[in-house]
Amino acid sequence: MDISWNLAASPFASVLGTNHVPSSAELSQLKAELVKPLQELGRLESEIGRVKATLNGFLSEKKRVETYIEAHQSLMSPIRQLPSETLAEIFLRCLPSGRYAVRSLEYAPLLMTSVCRHWRTTAIQNPLLWNSLHIHFPPHLNGKVANQRIDGIALWLERSGTLPISLSLHGSTTDHLDFLPEFLNTTQARQSMVLLFQTVLRFSDRIHHLSLSLAREDFTTFDSFAPAVFQELSSLVLEDYQASPYYPVPWEENEGNPTYGPLLSRMPALQNLEINKSRDRNVAYHALPCHWESLTNISIRDHLTPVDLLDLLTVTPQLQSVKIGVMLSEPSFHPSRLPMVILNDLISLSLHFITNAPPSPPFGNMDQADPAIYDQMSSVFPRLNFPSLKSLSISWHNGRSISQISFSGLNLHSLESLALEMPMTPEALTECLLLVPGLISLDFVDMGSITHERFTSTLQNTHLTSLSPSTSDSSFLCPQLRHFRMIDSTSMSWPGRTSWTDTCLTAMIESRAKSNALISCDIFFHEMRSFPKADLDKLKNLKEDGLKLRLHQVRRPPPIRDDSAMAGLRPFTYPVNVSPPLRWPTSLADMDGSFDTDTVV
């Protein structure tokens, strides 16, 4: 390197980088000192430009060669060698599971039509990709957009060939949001909805599964265009139309006269019926013109009286699965009014009990506090004879503890799956576990026990000990139990009231896992727990050995502290939208979801 470009050799080295103010003589000397460096800088910049131009030429040529190679290599890619049949099978595996296909280029099957001509042809020619569709048809669509959507729906369903169709229709011609109706063309919305119904019902002879979420007036319109018979329809889901989860549709005054009644009479092959409509009141379901005798599965979100429930079960002799709510509220209830029901094929039963009776006293056994309500609940089960029952789910949120199992009248000896969500005494839980010796799966929401001015958890150490295999005692409870899930809800309202210890829980899990009597265990705590290190080590080892184990607890949000320069000069306010609200499991319905929790093990 030329020493003249070394800062240390500069005659101004002592003042470089300082705040020194040069004199007139020094300014002249500085200008003379920079003549040669400036000439050298110009020469270097010129040389760099020449080298860059040469490099850019090489890079451009390299890019052309790479493009040439890649274009030819892509012709040899393995996926191009796949037969169309295999490619079509791969496309099928990309379809969503557990829901209807949607009209979006982000998901299969439309995604496959946007890759290349070969993929598009293969996808369009495969009817199995097009026999499922979810249709969203809100009222604010203008005529052009509505017609385009309808044309696309018709093309989609035509591609399904002659296959059975699964269809979901969610829409309305009116919007109940206060700030939108003035912008709606109601006449246009109704004309578009009629055209949609006419288009969809062209394929009515192939519709096997139908989900309808429509406003009340649109149900009537749909019914007026429906065929005389849905010959192939085997599954029907009826839901309330919601423009938004934050703006529910107002209550509709249609007591005992649901708009979907006439539609049910046109479905002779119906086997699965799910009614999730909450705005129909006092419906006598057994009197609706439905082919009840052919149903195998039924789910109704409404709450029926015990009499209406058993009347419905009486007219559905082929049922295999039932999920219904039960309202315990009749002021003059007589068990003798309940018919005897025998369902030889029923495998799964789920009942959710509620009551609108006056609240019970703050403490005391539930059956002592309100014997009339408890008698109604207890009188239902002896009238039920389900010899093939394998799965039972019972939930009840009355607030008073059940001291005796109301469903002991059922034949539970062969029961394999049990789900419980109700306040109950420890003795009632013990009685329940004794009734199910063949139990394989247990889901339990511990809502606690309120008796004699005390509040404790239902689960006790005695239960955990009784569930633990022992070399000295072979009569432990539920010897076939393989899957155990629990939500400890007692600690949510009454922290510190759990009546079992972490060590006893660990011993139960360890003993069952080591005896190959436990495959999975998922327990959620509503309070922070501190397991002893020895217990944590045991549980972690079991998890490493293959046990599907998860113990998780509430996640406490980090504290928000104001340490800004303005602190103390203004009132403290929490930041808006710092993070989404935390989600915790609280009920049986939540057990299959994902949550914001802290995992202990």
LUMMIGU-793566 format. One line per 2 residues: number of its first residue (from 1); their letters; for each residue x negated, z negated, y negated of C-alpha. Coordinates in pm, 1 decimal. Layout:
N
NUM	A	X,Z,Y ~ ...
% end
This chain:
601
1	MD	0.0,0.0,0.0 ~ -121.4,85.9,-349.2
3	IS	-220.2,-246.1,-512.8 ~ -75.2,-124.4,-842.6
5	WN	276.8,-186.2,-702.3 ~ 194.5,-545.1,-605.9
7	LA	367.5,-790.3,-840.7 ~ 81.0,-1035.5,-807.4
9	AS	-162.9,-774.0,-947.2 ~ 53.5,-702.0,-1252.5
11	PF	-88.2,-801.7,-1591.0 ~ 247.7,-968.7,-1651.3
13	AS	250.6,-1162.8,-1317.4 ~ 254.5,-1501.9,-1495.6
15	VL	579.6,-1432.0,-1683.2 ~ 772.1,-1220.1,-1431.0
17	GT	1100.1,-1387.1,-1334.9 ~ 1089.5,-1622.6,-1633.3
19	NH	1277.5,-1631.5,-1966.5 ~ 964.1,-1517.6,-2156.7
21	VP	1040.6,-1306.8,-2469.1 ~ 774.6,-1027.0,-2500.4
23	SS	614.6,-949.4,-2836.0 ~ 603.0,-598.7,-2991.4
25	AE	255.5,-541.9,-2852.5 ~ 365.7,-657.6,-2507.3
27	LS	664.9,-422.0,-2518.3 ~ 434.6,-125.4,-2576.9
29	QL	210.2,-243.4,-2294.1 ~ 513.7,-277.9,-2060.8
31	KA	626.2,78.5,-2131.4 ~ 277.2,212.2,-2053.2
33	EL	261.5,-0.7,-1737.8 ~ 587.0,156.2,-1600.4
35	VK	498.1,525.2,-1649.7 ~ 328.8,573.2,-1312.6
37	PL	578.0,354.0,-1115.1 ~ 868.3,555.1,-1256.3
39	QE	697.8,881.8,-1155.6 ~ 637.3,744.3,-806.9
41	LG	998.8,629.2,-780.3 ~ 1119.3,980.1,-865.5
43	RL	890.5,1130.7,-601.9 ~ 1013.3,885.2,-336.0
45	ES	1380.4,946.7,-420.2 ~ 1325.5,1319.5,-386.9
47	EI	1154.8,1274.3,-49.6 ~ 1429.8,1042.0,71.7
49	GR	1693.0,1300.4,-26.7 ~ 1510.6,1567.0,172.6
51	VK	1482.0,1340.9,477.7 ~ 1851.4,1243.2,448.0
53	AT	1955.8,1606.2,440.2 ~ 1749.5,1672.9,752.1
55	LN	1896.5,1362.7,923.4 ~ 2252.5,1460.3,829.1
57	GF	2194.1,1799.9,981.9 ~ 2078.0,1641.1,1305.3
59	LS	2374.8,1397.1,1307.4 ~ 2619.5,1681.4,1248.4
61	EK	2469.5,1883.9,1530.7 ~ 2476.5,1572.8,1755.2
63	KR	2848.5,1523.0,1677.5 ~ 2926.1,1886.9,1769.7
65	VE	2742.5,1849.0,2100.3 ~ 2919.1,1519.1,2178.1
67	TY	3258.6,1670.9,2097.4 ~ 3183.9,1964.6,2324.5
69	IE	3079.6,1734.2,2609.3 ~ 3375.7,1494.1,2566.8
71	AH	3625.7,1780.6,2556.9 ~ 3499.5,1909.3,2889.5
73	QS	3452.9,1564.9,3047.1 ~ 3813.5,1469.3,2964.0
75	LM	3923.0,1753.3,3190.1 ~ 3749.0,1569.2,3473.4
77	SP	3903.9,1224.5,3402.0 ~ 4046.9,1061.9,3718.0
79	IR	4397.3,1020.0,3570.2 ~ 4426.0,1399.6,3537.1
81	QL	4378.9,1425.9,3910.9 ~ 4678.3,1204.3,3986.9
83	PS	4977.4,1383.8,4138.6 ~ 5285.5,1383.7,3918.9
85	ET	5461.2,1161.8,4172.8 ~ 5190.0,895.0,4141.6
87	LA	5191.4,918.2,3762.8 ~ 5568.9,878.1,3763.1
89	EI	5535.5,565.2,3976.5 ~ 5285.6,420.2,3727.7
91	FL	5532.2,489.2,3448.5 ~ 5798.5,295.0,3638.3
93	RC	5567.3,-5.8,3664.6 ~ 5536.3,-2.3,3284.9
95	LP	5908.8,-55.5,3230.5 ~ 6007.7,-399.7,3098.4
97	SG	6107.5,-652.2,3360.5 ~ 6402.5,-881.7,3304.0
99	RY	6551.4,-687.1,3014.0 ~ 6688.7,-349.0,2913.9
101	AV	6464.5,-66.9,2791.4 ~ 6461.6,-12.9,2414.7
103	RS	6442.6,289.2,2185.3 ~ 6088.7,238.5,2058.7
105	LE	5771.7,447.3,2080.8 ~ 5580.6,120.8,2126.8
107	YA	5729.6,59.1,2471.6 ~ 5796.1,247.8,2791.8
109	PL	5952.8,490.5,2855.1 ~ 5934.9,654.2,2509.7
111	LM	5567.9,558.2,2482.5 ~ 5488.3,788.2,2776.1
113	TS	5645.3,1087.4,2599.9 ~ 5405.2,1066.8,2303.8
115	VC	5070.1,1090.8,2487.3 ~ 5047.0,1453.7,2598.0
117	RH	5263.9,1742.7,2714.8 ~ 5202.1,1667.4,3084.7
119	WR	5297.9,1301.0,3046.6 ~ 5604.0,1391.3,2842.8
121	TT	5723.1,1638.4,3104.8 ~ 5660.8,1390.8,3387.7
123	AI	5847.5,1113.2,3205.1 ~ 6145.9,1326.7,3104.5
125	QN	6186.5,1459.9,3457.6 ~ 6193.4,1109.6,3611.8
127	PL	6556.4,981.0,3595.4 ~ 6450.2,628.5,3695.6
129	LW	6289.1,584.2,3353.7 ~ 6613.6,648.6,3167.5
131	NS	6889.2,457.6,3350.1 ~ 6851.0,141.0,3137.8
133	LH	6905.4,111.5,2761.5 ~ 6972.1,-148.8,2493.0
135	IH	7168.0,-13.2,2195.0 ~ 7167.6,-191.6,1858.8
137	FP	7431.9,-46.6,1624.4 ~ 7464.0,-249.3,1301.4
139	PH	7734.2,-171.0,1042.6 ~ 7500.7,-69.4,760.1
141	LN	7384.9,260.3,919.7 ~ 7473.1,562.0,706.9
143	GK	7641.5,860.8,868.6 ~ 7324.7,1067.7,917.4
145	VA	7124.3,785.0,1075.4 ~ 7419.5,682.3,1294.2
147	NQ	7464.7,1037.8,1423.6 ~ 7093.4,1071.5,1497.9
149	RI	7098.9,744.8,1690.7 ~ 7405.2,851.7,1888.5
151	DG	7246.8,1189.0,1972.8 ~ 6935.2,1009.3,2093.7
153	IA	7144.4,775.1,2309.4 ~ 7327.2,1068.4,2466.9
155	LW	6997.1,1247.8,2541.3 ~ 6849.9,929.0,2691.2
157	LE	7142.6,875.9,2927.6 ~ 7157.4,1244.6,3024.2
159	RS	6797.5,1217.2,3143.7 ~ 6909.4,951.6,3395.8
161	GT	7064.0,1227.0,3606.7 ~ 7313.5,1083.3,3853.3
163	LP	7160.5,736.0,3881.1 ~ 7351.0,410.9,3815.7
165	IS	7317.9,300.9,3453.2 ~ 7242.4,-42.3,3302.7
167	LS	7364.1,-58.7,2943.0 ~ 7350.4,-318.8,2665.5
169	LH	7554.8,-261.3,2349.8 ~ 7514.5,-490.0,2046.4
171	GS	7694.9,-386.1,1731.2 ~ 7973.4,-428.1,1478.9
173	TT	8166.5,-232.5,1216.8 ~ 8183.2,-530.9,981.7
175	DH	7921.5,-767.8,847.8 ~ 8013.8,-1126.9,778.3
177	LD	7719.3,-1196.3,548.7 ~ 7855.1,-1268.6,203.6
179	FL	7605.8,-1051.4,18.0 ~ 7640.3,-733.7,226.1
181	PE	8005.1,-617.0,254.9 ~ 8006.2,-460.5,-92.4
183	FL	7732.2,-221.6,22.3 ~ 7910.6,-119.9,342.0
185	NT	8121.6,187.9,397.9 ~ 8366.8,33.7,643.2
187	TQ	8545.6,360.9,714.2 ~ 8217.5,534.9,793.7
189	AR	8107.1,241.7,1012.3 ~ 8429.1,258.9,1215.7
191	QS	8402.7,635.6,1261.0 ~ 8042.2,599.5,1379.6
193	MV	8135.6,320.7,1620.1 ~ 8416.7,530.3,1767.9
195	LL	8174.6,819.3,1818.7 ~ 7927.3,581.4,1983.9
197	FQ	8193.0,447.8,2223.2 ~ 8306.7,800.7,2310.5
199	TV	7945.9,905.6,2378.9 ~ 7859.9,604.3,2593.2
201	LR	8185.5,613.5,2788.4 ~ 8115.0,971.4,2895.4
203	FS	7888.1,802.6,3148.5 ~ 8136.9,530.0,3248.9
205	DR	8153.9,652.0,3608.8 ~ 7784.3,563.6,3648.6
207	IH	7769.2,232.6,3457.6 ~ 7683.0,-45.0,3705.1
209	HL	7561.2,-313.7,3462.1 ~ 7718.1,-358.6,3118.2
211	SL	7641.9,-610.1,2843.3 ~ 7876.9,-609.4,2544.0
213	SL	7806.5,-799.6,2223.4 ~ 8073.7,-681.3,1981.9
215	AR	8287.3,-818.8,1702.1 ~ 8646.9,-896.3,1796.9
217	ED	8795.6,-583.5,1637.6 ~ 8532.3,-365.3,1806.7
219	FT	8621.8,-504.8,2148.3 ~ 8972.8,-377.3,2088.0
221	TF	8840.8,-34.2,1990.0 ~ 8612.7,-20.6,2293.5
223	DS	8904.5,-109.0,2517.8 ~ 9117.9,169.5,2368.2
225	FA	8857.1,432.4,2462.1 ~ 8758.9,281.7,2797.0
227	PA	8856.8,467.6,3114.3 ~ 9141.7,351.3,3332.2
229	VF	8888.9,220.1,3585.9 ~ 8516.4,137.5,3574.6
231	QE	8480.4,234.7,3936.3 ~ 8112.0,140.4,3981.9
233	LS	8071.9,-151.9,3740.0 ~ 7940.0,-453.2,3931.0
235	SL	7791.1,-671.3,3653.6 ~ 7939.4,-758.4,3312.2
237	VL	7800.3,-977.6,3031.7 ~ 8019.5,-1061.4,2730.6
239	ED	7861.3,-1216.9,2422.0 ~ 7943.0,-1294.5,2060.8
241	YQ	7809.0,-1045.6,1809.8 ~ 7563.3,-1209.7,1571.8
243	AS	7437.5,-1021.4,1268.2 ~ 7165.4,-1284.1,1237.4
245	PY	7086.3,-1613.8,1409.9 ~ 7086.3,-1775.4,1065.4
247	YP	7430.0,-1639.5,969.6 ~ 7669.9,-1688.8,1262.1
249	VP	7996.1,-1501.6,1267.8 ~ 8285.6,-1725.6,1154.8
251	WE	8525.1,-1877.6,1405.7 ~ 8798.6,-1643.4,1520.7
253	EN	9144.5,-1782.7,1570.8 ~ 9226.7,-1639.2,1911.8
255	EG	9326.9,-1935.4,2123.5 ~ 9393.5,-1845.1,2484.2
257	NP	9397.1,-1472.2,2414.4 ~ 9048.1,-1322.4,2447.4
259	TY	9014.9,-956.3,2351.2 ~ 8818.0,-875.6,2666.3
261	GP	9107.9,-968.0,2897.4 ~ 9248.4,-614.2,2943.8
263	LL	8896.3,-481.1,2999.4 ~ 8843.6,-709.4,3300.5
265	SR	9142.6,-560.1,3477.8 ~ 8966.0,-221.5,3490.3
267	MP	8670.3,-338.4,3698.3 ~ 8767.2,-357.2,4066.4
269	AL	8405.2,-363.7,4188.6 ~ 8294.1,-645.0,3955.9
271	QN	8072.9,-902.5,4128.1 ~ 7875.3,-1070.2,3848.2
273	LE	8052.9,-1199.4,3537.1 ~ 7881.4,-1380.7,3249.4
275	IN	8088.6,-1490.2,2949.0 ~ 7881.1,-1625.9,2661.4
277	KS	8153.8,-1608.2,2398.6 ~ 8200.4,-1933.5,2209.1
279	RD	8480.9,-1833.9,1972.2 ~ 8759.4,-1809.2,2230.8
281	RN	8938.1,-2141.2,2274.9 ~ 9168.9,-2281.7,2542.3
283	VA	9133.1,-1979.5,2767.9 ~ 9299.5,-2005.4,3108.4
285	YH	9031.3,-1802.4,3282.5 ~ 9196.4,-1802.0,3623.4
287	AL	9499.3,-1631.7,3465.7 ~ 9300.4,-1343.5,3315.5
289	PC	9362.6,-1004.5,3484.3 ~ 9024.7,-1000.2,3655.9
291	HW	8954.3,-915.1,4020.1 ~ 8838.8,-1271.7,4082.3
293	ES	8851.3,-1233.0,4458.8 ~ 8549.5,-995.3,4451.9
295	LT	8321.6,-1202.3,4226.4 ~ 8004.2,-1346.2,4377.5
297	NI	7840.8,-1486.8,4061.8 ~ 8002.7,-1633.5,3751.9
299	SI	7863.9,-1796.0,3437.4 ~ 8087.3,-1919.7,3154.1
301	RD	7947.5,-2092.4,2845.0 ~ 8289.5,-2234.2,2758.8
303	HL	8388.9,-2583.3,2876.8 ~ 8688.1,-2593.4,3109.4
305	TP	8899.0,-2894.0,3193.3 ~ 8859.2,-3019.6,3552.3
307	VD	9198.3,-2869.5,3638.3 ~ 9107.8,-2528.6,3492.1
309	LL	8770.2,-2536.0,3665.5 ~ 8916.2,-2595.3,4009.0
311	DL	9196.4,-2346.5,3946.0 ~ 8928.9,-2086.2,3870.1
313	LT	8724.3,-2171.4,4178.7 ~ 9039.2,-2144.8,4388.9
315	VT	9085.8,-1775.5,4301.5 ~ 8715.9,-1684.2,4355.9
317	PQ	8658.7,-1732.3,4731.9 ~ 8344.7,-1512.2,4752.0
319	LQ	8136.9,-1700.1,4494.3 ~ 7767.3,-1755.1,4563.7
321	SV	7661.0,-1885.5,4220.7 ~ 7852.7,-2082.8,3953.7
323	KI	7739.4,-2194.3,3606.8 ~ 8016.6,-2349.2,3395.0
325	GV	8076.1,-2623.1,3139.2 ~ 8333.3,-2898.1,3201.0
327	ML	8523.0,-3083.1,2929.7 ~ 8621.8,-3441.3,3014.8
329	SE	8890.8,-3515.4,2762.3 ~ 9238.5,-3513.7,2913.5
331	PS	9426.6,-3821.7,2794.0 ~ 9655.3,-3832.4,3096.0
333	FH	9437.7,-3721.1,3381.5 ~ 9552.6,-3751.4,3742.6
335	PS	9307.1,-3665.3,4023.6 ~ 9602.4,-3566.9,4239.0
337	RL	9644.9,-3259.6,4018.2 ~ 9310.0,-3121.7,4134.5
339	PM	9328.4,-2870.7,4419.1 ~ 9084.7,-2877.1,4709.7
341	VI	8829.9,-2594.6,4688.8 ~ 8626.8,-2461.1,4982.4
343	LN	8361.1,-2200.3,4906.3 ~ 8167.6,-2123.0,5222.3
345	DL	7919.4,-1887.1,5054.1 ~ 7835.9,-2087.7,4742.2
347	IS	7459.4,-2141.9,4717.5 ~ 7401.6,-2242.9,4353.5
349	LS	7613.8,-2475.0,4134.6 ~ 7538.4,-2565.7,3770.6
351	LH	7779.2,-2788.3,3575.4 ~ 7734.9,-2907.3,3216.3
353	FI	7969.6,-3195.7,3132.0 ~ 8072.0,-3288.1,2778.7
355	TN	8339.5,-3516.5,2637.1 ~ 8523.6,-3543.4,2307.9
357	AP	8643.1,-3895.8,2383.4 ~ 8576.5,-4171.2,2124.9
359	PS	8222.8,-4311.5,2144.8 ~ 8157.8,-4597.1,2383.9
361	PP	8030.3,-4938.6,2276.8 ~ 7660.6,-4935.6,2189.1
363	FG	7555.4,-5105.8,2513.3 ~ 7686.8,-5146.5,2863.6
365	NM	7726.6,-4935.3,3173.0 ~ 7898.8,-4606.9,3115.8
367	DQ	8158.9,-4665.9,3384.0 ~ 8240.5,-5005.1,3231.9
369	AD	8254.4,-4869.3,2876.8 ~ 8473.8,-4568.2,2945.7
371	PA	8613.0,-4572.0,3300.2 ~ 8868.2,-4296.7,3226.9
373	IY	8599.9,-4042.2,3144.4 ~ 8382.0,-4149.6,3435.7
375	DQ	8680.1,-4126.0,3670.8 ~ 8742.8,-3769.1,3557.6
377	MS	8382.6,-3676.0,3627.5 ~ 8376.9,-3851.2,3963.8
379	SV	8708.2,-3706.5,4075.2 ~ 8587.8,-3345.7,4049.3
381	FP	8324.2,-3352.7,4322.3 ~ 8530.1,-3489.3,4615.3
383	RL	8757.8,-3187.1,4568.5 ~ 8465.7,-2948.9,4626.5
385	NF	8348.0,-2839.1,4970.0 ~ 8038.0,-2617.3,4959.0
387	PS	7875.8,-2621.6,5304.6 ~ 7602.9,-2368.4,5210.7
389	LK	7497.7,-2529.9,4880.8 ~ 7120.0,-2509.7,4821.7
391	SL	7083.4,-2555.6,4444.7 ~ 7257.6,-2808.9,4218.2
393	SI	7219.0,-2864.5,3842.0 ~ 7407.5,-3141.2,3659.7
395	SW	7373.7,-3218.7,3288.2 ~ 7562.7,-3462.9,3070.5
397	HN	7484.4,-3604.0,2724.3 ~ 7745.6,-3873.6,2683.6
399	GR	7490.2,-4139.6,2590.0 ~ 7603.9,-4404.0,2838.1
401	SI	7412.6,-4457.3,3159.0 ~ 7564.5,-4363.2,3491.3
403	SQ	7526.5,-4642.8,3742.3 ~ 7664.5,-4449.5,4039.9
405	IS	7612.5,-4087.3,4136.1 ~ 7937.3,-3905.0,4065.8
407	FS	7846.6,-3603.9,4283.1 ~ 7777.2,-3800.8,4600.4
409	GL	8096.6,-3651.9,4743.2 ~ 7920.8,-3316.1,4780.3
411	NL	7740.5,-3226.0,5100.0 ~ 7381.0,-3259.7,4975.9
413	HS	7196.4,-3300.5,5304.7 ~ 7075.6,-2937.6,5298.9
415	LE	7014.5,-2922.4,4922.7 ~ 6677.4,-2764.6,4834.2
417	SL	6681.6,-2759.6,4452.8 ~ 6812.2,-3032.2,4219.8
419	AL	6815.2,-3044.4,3838.2 ~ 6931.7,-3358.2,3654.8
421	EM	6979.4,-3414.9,3282.4 ~ 7183.8,-3727.0,3217.5
423	PM	7140.0,-4091.9,3121.8 ~ 7134.2,-4290.4,3442.7
425	TP	7020.8,-4624.4,3575.8 ~ 6714.7,-4650.3,3802.5
427	EA	6947.5,-4746.2,4088.7 ~ 7147.8,-4428.1,4040.4
429	LT	6829.5,-4217.9,4060.3 ~ 6728.9,-4393.3,4381.9
431	EC	7074.7,-4328.8,4527.8 ~ 7045.3,-3963.2,4429.6
433	LL	6702.9,-3914.0,4593.1 ~ 6828.2,-4074.8,4913.3
435	LV	7106.5,-3815.3,4929.6 ~ 6867.5,-3515.1,4932.3
437	PG	6618.2,-3553.8,5220.3 ~ 6552.7,-3177.6,5234.4
439	LI	6477.5,-3139.1,4862.4 ~ 6203.2,-2885.0,4779.4
441	SL	6229.9,-2859.6,4400.3 ~ 6321.5,-3135.8,4151.0
443	DF	6374.1,-3083.1,3775.0 ~ 6442.5,-3407.8,3592.1
445	VD	6506.6,-3485.4,3224.4 ~ 6465.0,-3861.5,3191.5
447	MG	6722.2,-3956.0,2926.0 ~ 6682.1,-4324.4,2993.6
449	SI	6899.2,-4615.7,3097.1 ~ 7103.2,-4822.3,2850.3
451	TH	7239.9,-5131.6,3021.9 ~ 7283.4,-5494.3,2925.1
453	ER	7135.5,-5447.7,2575.4 ~ 6815.4,-5297.0,2716.4
455	FT	6677.9,-4945.5,2693.3 ~ 6425.2,-4827.7,2948.6
457	ST	6334.0,-4507.1,3120.6 ~ 6526.9,-4414.8,3432.5
459	LQ	6207.7,-4340.2,3624.3 ~ 6035.1,-4654.9,3749.9
461	NT	5716.3,-4731.2,3937.6 ~ 5932.4,-4800.9,4241.7
463	HL	6046.8,-4437.2,4242.4 ~ 5690.5,-4308.5,4220.0
465	TS	5584.7,-4537.4,4502.0 ~ 5879.4,-4428.5,4715.2
467	LS	5784.2,-4064.1,4658.5 ~ 5423.9,-4124.7,4764.3
469	PS	5329.1,-4052.1,5128.1 ~ 5168.5,-4346.8,5301.1
471	TS	4989.6,-4386.3,5633.7 ~ 5168.6,-4715.6,5683.5
473	DS	5516.6,-4587.8,5593.2 ~ 5646.7,-4248.6,5702.8
475	SF	5989.8,-4294.3,5542.6 ~ 5894.6,-4191.8,5187.1
477	LC	6158.2,-4015.2,4978.9 ~ 6195.8,-3634.9,4971.5
479	PQ	5921.0,-3550.0,5223.4 ~ 5973.5,-3173.1,5166.7
481	LR	5937.3,-3190.0,4786.3 ~ 5696.4,-2915.7,4675.0
483	HF	5775.3,-2869.2,4305.1 ~ 5831.5,-3145.2,4049.3
485	RM	5905.6,-3096.8,3678.4 ~ 6001.7,-3370.8,3434.9
487	ID	6065.4,-3416.5,3063.1 ~ 6025.6,-3775.0,2946.0
489	ST	6290.5,-3782.1,2672.0 ~ 6313.8,-4161.2,2653.7
491	SM	6000.0,-4185.2,2442.9 ~ 6139.6,-3943.5,2182.2
493	SW	6394.3,-4194.8,2047.7 ~ 6254.6,-4514.7,2194.4
495	PG	5870.3,-4499.9,2195.6 ~ 5699.0,-4724.8,2443.5
497	RT	6007.8,-4771.6,2664.9 ~ 5879.5,-4588.8,2972.9
499	SW	5890.3,-4820.7,3273.7 ~ 5624.9,-4650.1,3484.9
501	TD	5248.1,-4649.3,3452.1 ~ 5002.2,-4363.8,3431.3
503	TC	4814.2,-4501.8,3731.3 ~ 5126.6,-4506.0,3947.9
505	LT	5210.4,-4149.1,3845.1 ~ 4855.5,-4039.6,3927.9
507	AM	4876.4,-4209.3,4268.6 ~ 5201.4,-4027.1,4350.5
509	IE	5063.5,-3686.3,4251.3 ~ 4736.5,-3746.8,4436.4
511	SR	4897.5,-3871.5,4758.3 ~ 5146.2,-3583.5,4777.0
513	AK	4885.5,-3321.4,4689.1 ~ 4636.3,-3446.3,4949.4
515	SN	4905.9,-3447.7,5216.3 ~ 4998.6,-3087.6,5124.7
517	AL	5342.2,-3209.1,5015.8 ~ 5309.5,-3089.6,4654.2
519	IS	5238.7,-2739.8,4519.7 ~ 5322.3,-2768.8,4149.0
521	CD	5382.2,-3048.5,3899.7 ~ 5472.5,-3010.7,3529.8
523	IF	5544.1,-3322.1,3320.3 ~ 5600.1,-3339.8,2944.6
525	FH	5574.3,-3663.4,2743.2 ~ 5738.9,-3707.7,2403.9
527	EM	5479.9,-3968.4,2308.9 ~ 5101.4,-3966.2,2307.1
529	RS	4965.3,-4115.5,2629.4 ~ 4614.1,-4233.6,2710.7
531	FP	4545.4,-4193.4,3081.0 ~ 4258.1,-4406.0,3216.8
533	KA	3943.9,-4198.5,3267.8 ~ 3950.4,-4260.1,3644.0
535	DL	4303.7,-4122.2,3666.1 ~ 4216.0,-3821.3,3451.0
537	DK	3920.7,-3742.3,3677.0 ~ 4143.1,-3757.1,3985.9
539	LK	4402.7,-3527.5,3829.4 ~ 4141.5,-3278.0,3708.8
541	NL	3990.5,-3264.5,4056.9 ~ 4332.9,-3197.3,4208.6
543	KE	4385.2,-2914.6,3959.3 ~ 4046.0,-2765.4,4045.9
545	DG	4140.4,-2783.2,4414.1 ~ 4442.1,-2556.3,4354.4
547	LK	4728.8,-2787.0,4255.2 ~ 4941.6,-2620.1,3985.6
549	LR	4933.6,-2920.5,3755.1 ~ 5016.3,-2958.0,3387.2
551	LH	5063.4,-3284.2,3202.2 ~ 5130.6,-3218.6,2835.3
553	QV	5249.1,-3415.3,2536.0 ~ 5368.5,-3364.4,2178.8
555	RR	5126.6,-3200.5,1942.4 ~ 5094.0,-3399.3,1624.1
557	PP	5054.0,-3174.6,1318.9 ~ 4738.2,-3249.7,1120.6
559	PI	4796.0,-3475.9,818.5 ~ 4826.5,-3294.3,485.7
561	RD	4615.9,-3468.2,221.8 ~ 4598.5,-3373.5,-144.8
563	DS	4236.6,-3396.8,-261.8 ~ 4258.6,-3141.3,-540.5
565	AM	4137.3,-3196.0,-896.5 ~ 4502.3,-3231.6,-1003.7
567	AG	4576.2,-3511.5,-756.5 ~ 4749.7,-3799.1,-927.3
569	LR	4858.9,-3594.8,-1230.4 ~ 5161.7,-3442.8,-1057.8
571	PF	5393.1,-3539.8,-769.0 ~ 5261.6,-3437.6,-426.2
573	TY	5459.4,-3159.5,-255.2 ~ 5403.6,-3025.0,92.4
575	PV	5285.6,-2662.5,108.6 ~ 5551.7,-2409.8,206.8
577	NV	5505.9,-2220.8,535.6 ~ 5182.5,-2395.7,624.3
579	SP	5256.3,-2333.8,990.4 ~ 5560.1,-2259.1,1209.1
581	PL	5757.2,-2562.8,1331.3 ~ 5635.1,-2711.9,1657.4
583	RW	5847.7,-2647.6,1966.6 ~ 5885.0,-2910.1,2238.9
585	PT	6090.0,-2897.2,2560.2 ~ 6397.2,-3119.1,2546.8
587	SL	6637.9,-2993.0,2814.1 ~ 6660.2,-2827.3,3154.5
589	AD	6703.9,-2491.1,2981.8 ~ 6362.9,-2532.9,2815.6
591	MD	6159.5,-2589.7,3128.8 ~ 6066.6,-2224.4,3177.4
593	GS	5956.4,-2170.4,2815.5 ~ 5625.1,-2199.3,2633.6
595	FD	5565.9,-2472.0,2378.0 ~ 5332.3,-2610.7,2115.0
597	TD	5201.6,-2905.4,2312.8 ~ 4869.9,-3073.3,2379.4
599	TV	4760.0,-3054.9,2741.2 ~ 4640.6,-3381.9,2888.6
601	V	4548.4,-3221.7,3222.5
% end
